[in-house]
Amino acid sequence: MTYCQAVQQMDADNPNVYYHDYEYGFPLTDDDELFGRLILEINQAGLSWITILKKKDNFRTAYSGFSIEQVASYGENDRGRLLNDAGIIRNRLKVDATIYNAQQILLLQQEYGSFKNWLDQHHPKTKEEWVKLFKKHFKFVGGEIVNEFLMSTGYLPGAHEPSCPIFAKIKELNPAWMKG
């Protein structure tokens, strides 16, 4: 078996290697972690993924441990704090979208019990159907962001090549991974 082509050429200390081996494509069950992944994907737009991975801990700290409830309650002081935090991406559209999206997830939790339940109830869908659904509920969620979020959390296939040993691990953890 060979690893995905993207990580074959990387040094072992590259954060992408750890992400590939232990996070990318693995199913998430915790709503706050799902929200955290969405935050990272939104902030990656226009930047390299390694930039986001290097700032991941800073994002977690800046956004209250990815607590949906806390981020949903952020006001102007929090916006200002985030826009002045050099440890994260300081983009007003991304900050505003993150706060809005947390508020939207709270509404989905009220209706479906959890963000994960909402995702599960809509699975499987094509990428195009997912994008349309996400755009109905969230901000700053174009096709690539939605695709990467869903691949990285196991809702769409494509995170790993079939010859990659991680592909087999994920398939064992999440047989429904191949649907979508």
Buried (B, 14 or more C-beta within 10 A) or exposed (E): EEBBEBBEEBEEEBBBBBBBBEBBBBBBEEBBBBBBBBBBBBBBBEEEBBEBBEBBEBBBEBBBEBBBEBBBBBEEEBBEEBBEBEEBBEBEEBBBBBBBBBBBBBEBBEEBEBBBBBBEEBBBBEBEEBBEBBBEBBBBBEBEBBBBBBBBBBBBBBBBBEEBEBBEBBBEEBEEBEEB
